[in-house]
Amino acid sequence: MKYLIDKLTDEVKKAFSDCGLPEELGMVTPSNRPDLCEFQCNGAMAAAKREKKNPYDIALTVSEKLKESKSFSSVETVKPGFLNLRVSDELLTASLSEMNDSDDCGVSMGIPKKKIMIDYGGPNVAKPLHIGHLRSAIIGESIKRMGRFLGHEVTGDIHLGDWGLQMGLIIAELRERNKEFPDSISELEEIYPFASEKSKSDGGFKEKAMEETYKLQHGDEKNLAVWKRILELSVSDLKKNYERLNVDFDLWKGESDADPYIAPMVQKMKDEGFAKMSQGALVIDVSEESDSKEVPPCMLLKSDGASLYTTTDLATLVERQKDYAPDQIIYVVDKRQQLHFTQVFRAAKKTGIVPSGTELDFLGFGTMNGKDGKPFKTREGGVMRLEVLLDDVTGEMYKKMKENEGISLTDEEIRDTAESIALSAIKYGDLSNQASKDYIFDIDKFTSFEGNTGPYILYTMVRIKSILRKYEEQYGSEDSYAFQLKKAQSSAEKALMLTLSAFGGMMISAFKELAPHRICAYIYTLSNEFNRFYHETRILTESDEEKRKGWIALLSFTLKIFSHCIRVLGMKEVDRM
């Protein structure tokens, strides 16, 4: 399916070609001056250099060709050589109708499908989720949903930290307490920090923990049984908390799953000459001549023979290639790990762990900070648990809804709705920022029903739903989606329709750039355009039935686009607020 802007580009390319000019100069873009025009083409400027002619004269010649086209309502030439374009109402309406006929608005049609894996989450077992896990979960989930919406086969892997020293610390502390297994997640959450702190001052205990870790990683049956119990308790708790975030994983694999691949991988790298000894450690040189800064060797094994995160991540790539053979793997992790993944990606390509054509992408995210500009903390100065953050924001939304005297919901409905709005407030507050940038978590701003916030977006959707309900009450329950879109009756209506027409191209570019903030920016613009149209149009009291049905069709289509965007961002819709 061709989007509106592609259809316009085809027309302008043909005009350039008919004038004896390269058709690639006919690229059409949205106008950066919407007060002057809706679309523009600057190809005459480039043509002037090639043809050694005045760009204005070239633009005039092309514009004469374009005036023959029914795709434009106006074509204007502006010095020094710009083409200012306005799309015809007929083409705009037809394009939106074509989009509306498809469940996904035609977005996935014609896109080559890929097999993609996303590595996000990454919590350590035996520890509660805290706000440090928030960004990876929210951003990773949105990237996964974007890919699936475009028709790709996307697999999400949590990649648990379940095989390191923390396991040995817990097992050693259980032994000292004469306990065979932990009884609950609460006990685990007490034991781990206690044992971790204890190991810093008690060298003998740390030695025991390292010994228990070694035994676990070398198949000791007793330690494996304890490890399985720890994993069972932790995963159950993690699933409960991720469910509240509306985040789910296809794979619950961890570092332990990569362990069987480490020894044969290291041996193969030695045999093939990729891995060499350096200062007692086994490393792979990953430097390249084009490096502007030094990229240290990728360390496979420490001098004592122990593996590292690089070893585990490379072995995980061996496993993923063997089991899934993905075309692309996306890692959603803290941006401070960029050097680590540069080393891992280069080592994987150099040694042939992944084929040269496999895309390995690092999506590094910034820090979530408090109003003081420092990493977000509790009032006591500690790291906030994720469930506490969710409870706090939900409580704030519940309070605001209870203060609304006109709300017609039961207390239970208010609580459920508050939870959904709170989730959207948190997710939108995060995702509306470019992932790589730090941002300020401001609960007052994020929970506001005005401005660029999740609640404002949901409120706009609720407004549309309310109008559609009232229409059914007044005029019957005829399927509003069966109504035909009509030509715009006002500039506000046309602006809304133009924004709707940009949906497919926006979604494709957002995924290509791994940029969920582009979807947030789009639905904020869509909200503003809809509300302008709403305030200028008497929708339900319009006496002309055809106009009224056309507007109801436009509202239904607008809601459809909103719903796609909301689901892709991992937010939840509400019906009343």
C-alpha positions in Angstrom: 0.0 0.0 0.0 1.3 3.5 -0.9 0.9 6.2 1.7 -0.3 9.7 0.7 3.2 11.2 0.7 4.4 8.4 -1.6 1.6 9.0 -4.0 2.5 12.7 -4.1 6.1 11.9 -4.6 5.3 9.7 -7.5 3.4 12.6 -9.1 6.2 15.1 -8.6 8.9 12.6 -9.8 6.9 12.1 -13.0 6.7 15.9 -13.5 10.5 16.2 -13.1 11.0 13.3 -15.5 8.6 14.8 -18.1 10.7 18.0 -17.9 13.9 16.0 -18.8 15.2 16.0 -15.2 16.2 13.1 -12.9 13.0 11.8 -11.2 14.8 11.3 -7.9 14.7 15.1 -7.5 11.0 14.9 -7.0 11.0 13.9 -3.4 8.1 15.4 -1.4 8.3 16.1 2.3 5.8 17.5 4.8 6.0 21.3 4.9 8.1 23.0 7.6 5.8 26.0 7.2 2.3 24.5 7.4 0.9 28.1 7.3 2.1 28.4 3.7 1.6 24.9 2.4 1.0 21.2 3.3 3.9 19.6 1.4 7.0 20.9 -0.4 9.7 19.8 -2.9 13.1 21.4 -3.1 14.3 19.4 -6.1 14.6 22.4 -8.3 17.5 23.7 -6.2 19.5 20.6 -6.8 18.5 20.5 -10.5 19.8 24.1 -10.9 23.3 23.0 -10.0 23.2 20.1 -12.5 21.6 22.0 -15.3 23.3 25.3 -14.6 19.9 27.1 -14.7 17.9 29.4 -12.5 16.2 27.2 -9.9 13.0 29.4 -10.0 12.7 28.8 -13.7 13.0 25.0 -13.2 10.4 25.1 -10.5 8.1 27.0 -12.7 8.4 24.5 -15.5 7.8 21.6 -13.1 4.8 23.4 -11.5 3.1 23.8 -14.9 3.3 20.0 -15.3 1.9 19.5 -11.8 -1.1 21.8 -12.4 -2.3 19.1 -14.8 -2.5 16.6 -11.9 -5.6 16.0 -9.9 -3.5 15.1 -6.8 -3.0 18.7 -5.9 -5.4 21.5 -5.1 -2.7 24.1 -5.5 0.9 24.2 -6.7 2.9 27.4 -6.0 6.4 28.3 -7.0 8.3 30.4 -4.4 11.8 31.9 -4.8 14.5 30.9 -5.0 13.0 27.6 -6.3 10.6 25.9 -3.9 7.5 24.0 -4.8 4.7 24.6 -2.3 2.0 22.0 -2.6 -1.5 21.4 -1.2 -3.1 18.0 -1.6 -6.5 17.7 -3.2 -9.4 16.8 -0.9 -10.3 13.9 -3.2 -6.9 12.2 -2.9 -6.6 12.8 0.8 -10.0 11.3 1.5 -9.3 8.3 -0.8 -6.0 7.6 0.9 -7.5 7.7 4.4 -10.3 5.4 3.2 -7.8 3.0 1.8 -5.9 3.0 5.2 -9.1 2.5 7.1 -10.0 -0.6 5.1 -7.0 -2.4 6.5 -6.9 -3.7 10.1 -3.4 -2.3 10.6 -4.0 0.7 8.2 -1.8 -1.0 5.6 1.4 -0.4 7.6 2.8 -3.9 7.3 2.1 -4.3 3.6 5.2 -4.5 1.4 7.7 -4.5 4.3 10.3 -7.3 4.0 9.8 -9.4 7.1 12.7 -10.2 9.5 13.3 -12.5 12.4 14.3 -10.3 15.3 15.3 -10.9 18.9 15.2 -8.3 21.6 17.3 -8.6 24.8 15.7 -6.5 27.5 14.9 -6.7 31.1 18.1 -8.2 32.6 17.2 -8.3 36.3 19.2 -10.4 38.7 17.2 -13.2 40.4 16.7 -13.1 44.1 16.3 -9.3 44.0 13.2 -7.2 43.7 12.6 -5.1 40.6 13.5 -1.4 41.2 13.3 1.7 39.1 16.7 0.9 37.5 14.8 -1.8 35.6 12.1 0.5 34.4 13.5 1.9 31.3 14.8 -1.4 29.8 11.4 -3.0 30.3 9.3 0.0 29.0 11.5 0.8 26.0 12.2 -2.9 25.1 8.5 -3.8 25.2 7.6 -0.9 22.9 10.3 -1.9 20.4 9.0 -5.5 20.5 5.4 -4.3 19.9 6.5 -1.9 17.1 8.3 -4.8 15.3 5.3 -7.1 15.6 2.9 -4.4 14.4 5.0 -4.1 11.2 4.7 -7.9 10.7 8.2 -9.0 11.8 8.7 -12.2 13.8 9.9 -10.7 17.1 11.1 -12.7 20.2 11.7 -11.0 23.5 14.2 -12.5 26.0 14.5 -11.3 29.6 18.1 -12.5 29.9 18.2 -13.1 33.7 21.3 -12.7 35.8 21.1 -16.1 37.4 24.5 -17.7 37.3 27.0 -15.4 39.0 28.4 -14.8 42.5 25.0 -13.7 43.9 23.9 -17.4 43.7 26.9 -18.5 45.7 26.3 -15.8 48.3 22.8 -16.9 48.9 23.7 -20.6 49.0 26.5 -19.9 51.4 24.3 -17.9 53.7 21.6 -20.6 53.6 24.2 -23.1 54.7 25.3 -20.9 57.6 21.6 -20.6 58.7 21.3 -24.4 58.4 18.6 -24.0 55.8 18.2 -26.3 52.8 16.0 -24.0 50.7 14.6 -20.4 50.9 11.0 -20.4 52.0 9.8 -17.3 50.1 10.7 -14.3 47.9 10.7 -12.1 51.0 13.3 -14.3 52.7 15.4 -14.2 49.5 15.2 -10.5 49.4 16.5 -10.3 52.9 19.3 -12.9 52.5 20.9 -11.5 49.3 21.8 -8.0 50.6 22.7 -9.4 54.0 25.1 -11.9 52.4 26.5 -9.3 49.9 27.3 -6.9 52.7 28.7 -9.7 54.8 31.1 -10.8 52.1 32.7 -7.3 52.0 33.9 -7.6 55.6 34.3 -11.3 56.0 36.9 -12.8 53.7 36.2 -16.3 54.8 32.5 -16.0 54.0 33.4 -14.6 50.5 35.7 -17.6 49.9 32.8 -19.9 50.8 30.4 -18.0 48.4 33.0 -18.3 45.6 33.3 -22.0 46.3 29.6 -22.5 46.2 29.4 -20.6 43.0 32.1 -22.8 41.5 30.3 -26.0 42.6 27.0 -24.7 41.2 28.5 -23.9 37.8 30.2 -27.3 37.7 27.0 -29.3 38.3 26.8 -29.9 42.0 23.4 -31.5 42.5 22.6 -29.9 45.9 23.5 -26.4 44.7 21.6 -26.9 41.5 18.5 -27.9 43.6 18.8 -24.7 45.6 19.4 -22.6 42.5 16.2 -24.1 40.9 14.2 -23.1 44.0 15.7 -19.6 44.0 14.8 -19.3 40.3 11.3 -20.6 40.9 10.6 -18.0 43.6 12.2 -15.1 41.7 10.6 -15.7 38.3 7.1 -16.0 39.9 7.6 -12.6 41.6 9.2 -11.0 38.5 6.3 -12.1 36.3 3.8 -10.5 38.7 5.6 -7.2 38.6 6.2 -7.2 34.9 2.5 -7.9 34.4 1.7 -4.7 36.3 3.9 -2.9 33.8 2.1 -4.6 30.9 5.4 -6.2 29.9 5.9 -9.9 28.9 8.7 -12.0 27.6 8.7 -14.9 25.2 11.8 -16.4 26.7 12.8 -16.5 30.3 16.4 -17.5 29.7 19.4 -16.4 31.6 23.2 -16.5 31.8 22.9 -20.1 33.0 21.5 -21.1 29.6 24.7 -19.9 27.9 27.0 -21.7 30.2 27.2 -25.0 28.2 28.3 -23.1 25.1 31.3 -21.3 26.8 33.9 -24.1 26.8 33.5 -25.2 23.2 33.3 -21.6 22.1 36.5 -20.6 23.8 38.3 -23.7 22.5 37.1 -22.9 18.9 38.4 -19.4 19.2 41.8 -20.7 20.4 42.0 -23.2 17.6 41.2 -20.7 15.0 43.7 -18.2 16.3 41.2 -15.5 17.4 41.8 -15.8 21.1 45.3 -15.1 22.4 47.0 -14.6 25.8 47.6 -11.1 27.1 48.9 -10.4 30.6 47.6 -13.8 31.7 44.1 -13.3 30.3 42.6 -14.7 27.1 41.5 -11.9 24.8 40.3 -11.1 21.3 41.7 -8.1 19.5 38.7 -6.0 18.3 40.4 -2.7 17.4 39.9 -1.3 13.9 41.9 1.2 11.9 39.0 3.7 11.8 38.8 3.9 15.6 39.1 7.5 16.8 39.4 6.2 20.4 41.1 3.1 21.7 38.8 0.0 21.9 40.4 -2.5 24.4 40.6 -6.2 23.6 37.5 -8.3 24.3 38.4 -10.4 27.3 37.2 -14.0 27.2 38.7 -15.4 30.4 40.4 -13.8 33.3 43.9 -14.9 34.4 42.3 -17.3 36.9 40.3 -18.9 34.0 37.0 -17.3 35.2 34.5 -16.1 32.5 33.1 -12.6 32.4 30.0 -10.8 31.0 31.6 -10.7 27.6 32.1 -14.4 27.7 28.5 -15.0 28.7 27.1 -12.5 26.1 29.2 -14.1 23.3 28.0 -17.6 24.3 24.4 -16.3 24.4 24.9 -15.2 20.8 26.2 -18.7 19.9 23.0 -20.1 21.5 20.7 -17.6 19.7 22.3 -18.3 16.4 21.9 -22.0 16.8 18.3 -22.0 18.1 16.8 -19.0 16.2 19.2 -17.7 13.5 17.8 -14.1 13.8 18.3 -11.5 11.2 18.6 -8.8 13.9 19.3 -8.7 17.6 18.5 -5.6 19.6 20.0 -5.0 23.0 18.1 -2.5 25.2 20.5 -1.6 28.0 22.0 1.2 29.9 24.0 3.5 27.6 27.0 3.2 29.9 27.5 -0.3 28.6 28.2 0.9 25.0 31.9 0.0 25.1 31.1 -3.5 26.3 28.7 -4.2 23.5 31.0 -2.7 20.9 33.6 -5.3 22.0 31.0 -8.1 22.0 29.6 -7.2 18.6 33.0 -6.9 17.0 34.2 -10.2 18.5 31.0 -11.9 17.4 31.4 -10.7 13.8 35.2 -11.3 13.7 35.0 -14.9 14.9 31.9 -15.8 12.8 29.6 -16.4 15.8 27.0 -14.5 13.9 27.0 -14.0 10.1 28.2 -10.7 8.7 24.7 -9.9 7.5 23.1 -10.2 11.0 22.3 -6.8 12.5 23.5 -6.3 16.1 22.0 -3.1 17.5 22.7 -1.4 20.8 19.9 0.8 22.1 21.5 2.5 25.1 19.1 4.4 27.4 19.8 7.3 29.8 19.1 7.7 33.5 15.7 8.4 35.1 16.5 11.3 37.5 14.6 13.1 40.3 13.8 16.8 40.3 17.3 17.4 41.7 18.8 16.1 38.5 20.3 13.1 40.3 19.2 9.4 39.9 15.7 8.9 41.3 15.7 7.8 44.9 13.2 7.3 47.7 12.6 10.0 50.3 15.0 8.1 52.5 17.7 8.1 49.8 17.5 4.5 48.8 16.7 2.9 45.4 12.9 2.7 45.0 11.2 -0.6 44.3 9.2 -0.7 41.1 6.0 -1.7 42.8 6.3 1.3 45.2 6.6 3.7 42.2 3.6 2.1 40.6 1.6 2.4 43.8 2.6 6.0 44.3 1.6 7.1 40.8 -1.6 5.0 41.0 -2.5 6.7 44.3 -1.9 10.1 42.8 -4.2 9.3 39.9 -6.9 7.9 42.2 -6.8 11.1 44.3 -7.2 13.2 41.2 -10.1 11.1 39.9 -11.9 11.2 43.3 -11.7 15.0 43.3 -13.6 15.1 40.0 -17.2 15.5 41.2 -18.7 14.8 37.8 -17.2 11.3 37.5 -19.8 8.5 37.3 -17.7 5.5 38.3 -17.8 3.2 41.3 -14.9 3.3 43.7 -13.6 0.0 42.3 -13.9 1.3 38.8 -12.0 4.4 39.8 -9.2 2.3 41.3 -8.9 0.1 38.2 -9.0 3.1 35.9 -6.4 4.9 38.1 -4.1 1.9 37.7 -4.3 2.0 33.9 -3.9 5.8 33.7 -0.9 5.6 36.1 0.8 3.0 33.9 0.2 5.2 30.9 1.5 8.2 32.8 4.8 6.4 33.6 5.2 4.9 30.2 4.5 8.0 28.3 6.6 10.1 30.6 9.5 7.8 29.8 8.9 7.0 26.1 8.2 10.6 25.1 11.9 11.3 25.8 14.6 10.1 23.3 15.8 6.9 24.8 19.5 7.8 25.0 18.8 11.0 27.0 18.5 11.3 30.8 15.1 12.7 31.9 13.5 14.1 35.0 10.7 11.9 36.6 8.2 14.5 37.7 5.1 12.8 39.1 3.1 16.1 39.1 3.8 16.7 35.4 3.4 13.1 34.3 0.0 12.7 36.0 -1.4 16.0 34.6 -4.4 15.9 32.3 -3.0 18.8 30.3 0.1 19.1 28.2 2.3 16.4 26.6 1.3 13.6 29.0 -0.1 10.1 29.0 -3.3 11.1 30.8 -3.9 13.9 28.2 -3.7 11.4 25.4 -6.1 9.0 27.2 -8.5 11.8 27.9 -8.6 12.7 24.2 -9.4 9.1 23.4 -12.1 9.0 26.1 -13.6 12.2 24.6 -13.9 10.4 21.2 -15.4 7.3 22.8 -17.9 9.6 24.6 -19.0 11.2 21.3 -19.4 7.8 19.6 -21.5 6.5 22.6 -23.7 9.6 22.5 -24.1 9.2 18.7 -25.4 5.7 19.2 -27.8 6.9 21.9 -29.2 9.6 19.6 -29.1 8.0 16.2 -29.0 4.3 16.8 -26.2 1.6 16.9 -25.4 1.5 13.2 -21.7 0.5 12.8 -19.8 3.9 12.7 -16.8 2.1 11.0 -19.1 1.4 8.0 -19.6 5.1 7.4 -17.7 6.7 4.6 -15.1 9.4 5.2 -16.0 12.7 3.5 -14.0 15.6 2.2 -12.8 18.1 4.8 -15.3 20.9 5.6 -12.7 23.1 7.4 -9.0 23.7 7.8 -9.1 22.1 11.2 -10.7 19.0 9.8 -8.1 18.8 7.0 -5.2 19.3 9.4 -6.6 16.3 11.4 -6.9 14.2 8.2 -3.3 15.1 7.1 -2.0 14.1 10.5 -3.8 10.7 10.2 -2.3 10.2 6.8 1.2 10.3 8.3 0.6 7.3 10.6 2.2 4.6 8.4 5.3 6.4 7.5 5.8 7.5 11.1 5.5 4.0 12.4 8.0 2.6 9.9 10.6 5.3 10.5 10.1 5.0 14.3 10.9 1.3 14.2 13.8 1.8 11.8 15.3 4.3 14.2 14.3 2.3 17.3 12.6 5.5 18.5 9.3 5.1 20.4 9.5 8.9 21.2 8.5 9.5 17.6 5.2 7.7 18.3 4.6 9.8 21.4 5.3 13.0 19.4 2.8 11.8 16.8 -0.1 11.1 19.1 0.5 14.4 21.0 0.1 16.2 17.6 -2.9 14.0 16.8 -4.5 14.9 20.1 -4.0 18.6 19.6 -5.4 18.4 16.0 -8.4 16.4 17.1 -9.2 18.7 20.0 -8.9 21.8 17.7 -11.3 20.1 15.2 -13.7 19.1 18.1 -13.9 22.6 19.5 -14.6 24.1 16.1 -17.2 21.5 15.0 -20.7 20.8 16.2 -20.6 17.1 15.5 -23.7 15.6 17.1 -26.0 18.6 16.5 -25.2 18.9 12.8 -28.5 18.8 10.9 -26.9 17.4 7.6 -26.9 13.7 8.1 -24.2 13.0 5.5 -21.8 15.5 7.1 -22.6 14.0 10.5 -21.9 10.5 9.4 -18.7 11.6 7.7 -17.5 13.1 11.0 -18.4 10.0 12.9 -16.4 8.0 10.4 -13.5 10.4 10.9 -13.7 10.0 14.7 -13.9 6.2 14.4 -10.8 6.2 12.2 -9.0 8.6 14.6 -9.7 6.3 17.5 -8.4 3.4 15.5 -5.1 5.1 14.9 -4.9 6.2 18.6 -5.5 2.6 19.7 -2.7 1.2 17.5 -0.3 3.7 18.9 -1.3 3.1 22.5 -1.0 -0.6 22.2 2.4 -0.3 20.5 3.6 1.9 23.4 2.4 -0.7 25.9 -0.1 1.7 27.5 -3.7 0.7 28.4 -6.9 2.3 27.1 -9.7 3.4 29.4 -13.3 4.1 28.5 -14.1 6.7 31.1 -12.1 9.1 33.2 
